[in-house]
């Protein structure tokens, strides 16, 4: 009887120790998986921040180029048309003057690289 009581007590103690131990192992396993997923997400976030920073730099340069072009050529599209027409007329005038000086020069080959003065 004493032996069966000791066996019964040993089983109860084993159950009392084994059940929390199993739950702790499951808990730490789940914790390790979640920690690994968190580290992977952190790496993805860092990569996304780097890409965003590079895109931001590209867009800043693009906007700076657009603004400097607008300041250089004017903000109104009508002004650009007037400026381009003036440049064409000046190029034609220069070509006609050169034709007077050198009549053997083929027409349309003069000042293809014409740079206007502002």
VEXTI-710346 format. One record per residue: residue number from 1; residue in three letters; x, y, z of N, C-alpha, C in turn. Coordinates in nm, 2 decimals, m for minus. Atoms other than C-alpha are relative to their C-alpha. Layout:
<nodes>
NODE     n   res     n.xx     n.yy     n.zz    ca.xx    ca.yy    ca.zz     c.xx     c.yy     c.zz
NODE   NUM   ala        X        Y        Z        X        Y        Z        X        Y        Z
...
</nodes>
This chain:
<nodes>
NODE     n   res     n.xx     n.yy     n.zz    ca.xx    ca.yy    ca.zz     c.xx     c.yy     c.zz
NODE     1   unk     0.08    m0.12     0.00     0.00     0.00     0.00     0.09     0.13     0.00
NODE     2   unk    m0.09    m0.11     0.00     0.28     0.23     0.08     0.07     0.03    m0.13
NODE     3   unk    m0.07    m0.01     0.13     0.45     0.15    m0.25    m0.10     0.06    m0.10
NODE     4   unk     0.10    m0.06     0.10     0.13     0.23    m0.45    m0.02     0.15     0.03
NODE     5   unk     0.02    m0.14    m0.04     0.09     0.55    m0.25     0.12     0.08    m0.05
NODE     6   unk    m0.12    m0.07     0.05     0.45     0.65    m0.34     0.00     0.01    m0.16
NODE     7   unk     0.02    m0.01     0.15     0.39     0.56    m0.71    m0.10     0.10    m0.04
NODE     8   unk     0.10    m0.09     0.03     0.08     0.76    m0.71     0.05     0.14     0.02
NODE     9   unk    m0.06    m0.14    m0.03     0.26     1.06    m0.55     0.10     0.04    m0.10
NODE    10   unk    m0.11    m0.03     0.10     0.55     1.03    m0.79    m0.07     0.04    m0.14
NODE    11   unk     0.07    m0.04     0.12     0.30     1.04    m1.08    m0.06     0.14     0.00
NODE    12   unk     0.06    m0.14    m0.02     0.13     1.35    m0.94     0.11     0.10    m0.01
NODE    13   unk    m0.11    m0.09     0.00     0.46     1.52    m0.89     0.05     0.02    m0.15
NODE    14   unk    m0.04     0.00     0.13     0.57     1.43    m1.24    m0.10     0.08    m0.09
NODE    15   unk     0.10    m0.08     0.08     0.25     1.57    m1.39     0.01     0.15     0.04
NODE    16   unk    m0.02    m0.14    m0.05     0.29     1.89    m1.17     0.12     0.06    m0.06
NODE    17   unk    m0.12    m0.06     0.06     0.64     1.94    m1.31     0.00     0.00    m0.15
NODE    18   unk    m0.01     0.02     0.15     0.59     1.81    m1.67    m0.09     0.10    m0.07
NODE    19   unk     0.10    m0.09     0.07     0.28     2.02    m1.76     0.06     0.14    m0.01
NODE    20   unk    m0.06    m0.13     0.02     0.44     2.36    m1.68     0.12     0.01    m0.08
NODE    21   unk    m0.12     0.01     0.09     0.76     2.25    m1.84    m0.03     0.00    m0.15
NODE    22   unk     0.04     0.01     0.14     0.59     2.16    m2.16    m0.06     0.14    m0.05
NODE    23   unk     0.06    m0.13     0.04     0.40     2.50    m2.16     0.12     0.10    m0.02
NODE    24   unk    m0.11    m0.09     0.01     0.73     2.68    m2.10     0.08    m0.02    m0.13
NODE    25   unk    m0.07     0.03     0.13     0.90     2.50    m2.39    m0.08     0.05    m0.12
NODE    26   unk     0.08    m0.05     0.11     0.61     2.59    m2.62     0.00     0.15     0.00
NODE    27   unk     0.00    m0.15    m0.01     0.61     2.95    m2.49     0.14     0.05    m0.06
NODE    28   unk    m0.13    m0.05     0.04     0.99     2.99    m2.55     0.02    m0.03    m0.15
NODE    29   unk    m0.01     0.02     0.15     0.96     2.83    m2.90    m0.08     0.10    m0.08
NODE    30   unk     0.08    m0.11     0.07     0.68     3.07    m3.00     0.07     0.13     0.01
NODE    31   unk    m0.07    m0.13    m0.02     0.88     3.36    m2.85     0.12     0.01    m0.10
NODE    32   unk    m0.11     0.00     0.09     1.19     3.26    m3.06    m0.04     0.02    m0.14
NODE    33   unk     0.05    m0.02     0.14     0.98     3.24    m3.38    m0.04     0.15    m0.02
NODE    34   unk     0.04    m0.14     0.01     0.83     3.58    m3.31     0.11     0.10     0.00
NODE    35   unk    m0.12    m0.08     0.00     1.17     3.73    m3.24     0.07     0.00    m0.13
NODE    36   unk    m0.06     0.01     0.14     1.30     3.60    m3.57    m0.08     0.08    m0.10
NODE    37   unk     0.09    m0.07     0.10     1.00     3.74    m3.76     0.02     0.15     0.02
NODE    38   unk    m0.01    m0.15    m0.03     1.05     4.08    m3.58     0.14     0.05    m0.06
NODE    39   unk    m0.13    m0.04     0.06     1.42     4.09    m3.69    m0.01     0.01    m0.15
NODE    40   unk     0.02    m0.01     0.15     1.32     4.01    m4.05    m0.07     0.12    m0.04
NODE    41   unk     0.08    m0.12     0.03     1.06     4.28    m4.05     0.09     0.13     0.02
NODE    42   unk    m0.09    m0.11    m0.02     1.32     4.52    m3.91     0.10     0.02    m0.11
NODE    43   unk    m0.09    m0.01     0.11     1.56     4.44    m4.19    m0.08     0.06    m0.12
NODE    44   unk     0.08    m0.05     0.11     1.28     4.50    m4.44    m0.03     0.15     0.01
NODE    45   unk     0.03    m0.14    m0.03     1.19     4.83    m4.28     0.12     0.09    m0.03
NODE    46   unk    m0.12    m0.08     0.02     1.55     4.95    m4.29     0.03     0.01    m0.15
NODE    47   unk    m0.01    m0.01     0.14     1.57     4.86    m4.66    m0.10     0.09    m0.06
NODE    48   unk     0.10    m0.09     0.05     1.25     5.04    m4.73     0.03     0.15     0.03
NODE    49   unk    m0.04    m0.14    m0.03     1.38     5.35    m4.55     0.12     0.05    m0.09
NODE    50   unk    m0.11    m0.03     0.09     1.70     5.34    m4.76    m0.05     0.03    m0.14
NODE    51   unk     0.06    m0.02     0.13     1.50     5.31    m5.08    m0.08     0.13     0.00
NODE    52   unk     0.07    m0.12    m0.01     1.27     5.59    m4.97     0.09     0.13     0.01
NODE    53   unk    m0.09    m0.11    m0.01     1.56     5.82    m4.88     0.07     0.02    m0.14
NODE    54   unk    m0.06    m0.02     0.14     1.72     5.76    m5.23    m0.10     0.06    m0.09
NODE    55   unk     0.10    m0.05     0.09     1.39     5.82    m5.41    m0.03     0.15     0.04
NODE    56   unk     0.02    m0.14    m0.04     1.34     6.14    m5.20     0.11     0.09    m0.06
NODE    57   unk    m0.11    m0.08     0.06     1.69     6.26    m5.31    m0.02     0.02    m0.15
NODE    58   unk     0.02    m0.02     0.15     1.61     6.19    m5.68    m0.12     0.10    m0.02
NODE    59   unk     0.12    m0.09     0.02     1.27     6.37    m5.65     0.05     0.14     0.03
NODE    60   unk    m0.04    m0.14    m0.03     1.44     6.67    m5.48     0.09     0.05    m0.12
NODE    61   unk    m0.08    m0.05     0.12     1.70     6.69    m5.77    m0.09     0.03    m0.12
NODE    62   unk     0.09    m0.03     0.11     1.42     6.66    m6.02    m0.08     0.13     0.02
NODE    63   unk     0.08    m0.12    m0.03     1.21     6.93    m5.86     0.09     0.12    m0.01
NODE    64   unk    m0.09    m0.11     0.01     1.52     7.15    m5.83     0.03     0.03    m0.15
NODE    65   unk    m0.02    m0.02     0.14     1.59     7.10    m6.20    m0.12     0.07    m0.07
NODE    66   unk     0.12    m0.06     0.06     1.23     7.18    m6.29    m0.01     0.15     0.04
NODE    67   unk     0.01    m0.14    m0.04     1.23     7.50    m6.08     0.11     0.08    m0.06
NODE    68   unk    m0.10    m0.09     0.06     1.56     7.62    m6.21    m0.03     0.02    m0.15
NODE    69   unk     0.04    m0.02     0.14     1.43     7.56    m6.57    m0.11     0.10    m0.01
NODE    70   unk     0.11    m0.10     0.00     1.12     7.76    m6.49     0.06     0.14     0.03
NODE    71   unk    m0.06    m0.13    m0.03     1.33     8.04    m6.34     0.08     0.05    m0.12
NODE    72   unk    m0.08    m0.03     0.11     1.56     8.03    m6.64    m0.08     0.04    m0.13
NODE    73   unk     0.08    m0.02     0.12     1.30     8.02    m6.91    m0.14     0.07     0.02
NODE    74   unk     0.12    m0.07    m0.03     1.01     8.19    m6.74    m0.11    m0.10     0.04
NODE    75   unk     0.11     0.08    m0.06     0.70     8.06    m6.57    m0.12    m0.02    m0.10
NODE    76   unk     0.12     0.00     0.09     0.45     8.14    m6.85     0.04    m0.07    m0.13
NODE    77   unk    m0.03     0.07     0.13     0.44     7.90    m7.15     0.00     0.10    m0.12
NODE    78   unk     0.00    m0.09     0.11     0.36     8.20    m7.37     0.13     0.07    m0.02
NODE    79   unk    m0.13    m0.06     0.01     0.69     8.36    m7.28     0.10    m0.09    m0.07
NODE    80   unk    m0.09     0.10     0.06     0.87     8.04    m7.39    m0.02     0.00    m0.15
NODE    81   unk     0.03    m0.01     0.14     0.69     8.06    m7.73     0.06     0.12    m0.06
NODE    82   unk    m0.06    m0.12     0.05     0.79     8.42    m7.78     0.15    m0.01     0.00
NODE    83   unk    m0.15     0.02     0.00     1.15     8.34    m7.68     0.04    m0.09    m0.11
NODE    84   unk    m0.04     0.09     0.11     1.17     8.05    m7.92    m0.02     0.06    m0.13
NODE    85   unk     0.02    m0.07     0.13     1.02     8.26    m8.20     0.11     0.10    m0.02
NODE    86   unk    m0.11    m0.10     0.01     1.28     8.53    m8.13     0.13    m0.07    m0.04
NODE    87   unk    m0.12     0.08     0.03     1.56     8.27    m8.14     0.00    m0.04    m0.14
NODE    88   unk     0.01     0.05     0.14     1.44     8.13    m8.47     0.02     0.12    m0.10
NODE    89   unk    m0.01    m0.12     0.09     1.41     8.48    m8.62     0.15     0.04     0.00
NODE    90   unk    m0.14    m0.05    m0.01     1.76     8.57    m8.50     0.09    m0.10    m0.08
NODE    91   unk    m0.08     0.10     0.07     1.90     8.24    m8.64    m0.02     0.02    m0.15
NODE    92   unk     0.03    m0.03     0.14     1.73     8.31    m8.98     0.07     0.12    m0.05
NODE    93   unk    m0.06    m0.12     0.03     1.86     8.66    m8.98     0.15    m0.02    m0.02
NODE    94   unk    m0.15     0.03     0.01     2.22     8.54    m8.91     0.03    m0.08    m0.12
NODE    95   unk    m0.03     0.08     0.12     2.19     8.28    m9.18    m0.01     0.08    m0.13
NODE    96   unk     0.01    m0.09     0.12     2.07     8.54    m9.43     0.12     0.09    m0.02
NODE    97   unk    m0.12    m0.09     0.00     2.36     8.77    m9.34     0.12    m0.08    m0.05
NODE    98   unk    m0.11     0.08     0.05     2.60     8.48    m9.39    m0.01    m0.04    m0.14
NODE    99   unk     0.03     0.03     0.14     2.44     8.39    m9.72     0.05     0.12    m0.09
NODE   100   unk    m0.04    m0.12     0.07     2.51     8.75    m9.83     0.16     0.00    m0.01
NODE   101   unk    m0.15     0.00     0.00     2.88     8.71    m9.73     0.05    m0.11    m0.08
NODE   102   unk    m0.04     0.12     0.07     2.92     8.36    m9.86    m0.11    m0.07    m0.08
NODE   103   unk     0.12     0.06     0.07     2.66     8.27   m10.13     0.01    m0.14    m0.03
NODE   104   unk    m0.02     0.15     0.03     2.81     7.92   m10.19    m0.04    m0.09     0.12
NODE   105   unk     0.04     0.07    m0.12     2.71     7.82    m9.84    m0.14    m0.07    m0.02
NODE   106   unk     0.14     0.06     0.02     2.42     7.56    m9.86    m0.09     0.05     0.11
NODE   107   unk     0.10    m0.06    m0.09     2.10     7.69    m9.71    m0.04    m0.10     0.11
NODE   108   unk     0.04     0.09    m0.11     2.00     7.55    m9.37     0.11    m0.06     0.08
NODE   109   unk    m0.11     0.07    m0.07     2.35     7.44    m9.26     0.07     0.10     0.09
NODE   110   unk    m0.07    m0.10    m0.09     2.44     7.76    m9.07    m0.07     0.00     0.13
NODE   111   unk     0.05    m0.02    m0.14     2.40     7.79    m8.70    m0.10    m0.11     0.04
NODE   112   unk     0.08     0.11    m0.06     2.25     7.45    m8.63     0.03    m0.02     0.15
NODE   113   unk    m0.03     0.00    m0.15     2.41     7.49    m8.29    m0.02     0.13     0.06
NODE   114   unk     0.02    m0.13    m0.04     2.29     7.84    m8.24    m0.03     0.01     0.15
NODE   115   unk     0.03    m0.02    m0.15     2.30     7.95    m7.87    m0.04     0.14     0.02
NODE   116   unk     0.05    m0.14    m0.01     2.09     8.25    m7.80     0.06     0.07     0.13
NODE   117   unk    m0.04    m0.08    m0.11     2.20     8.53    m7.57    m0.12     0.05     0.08
NODE   118   unk     0.11    m0.05    m0.07     1.97     8.62    m7.29     0.03     0.13     0.07
</nodes>
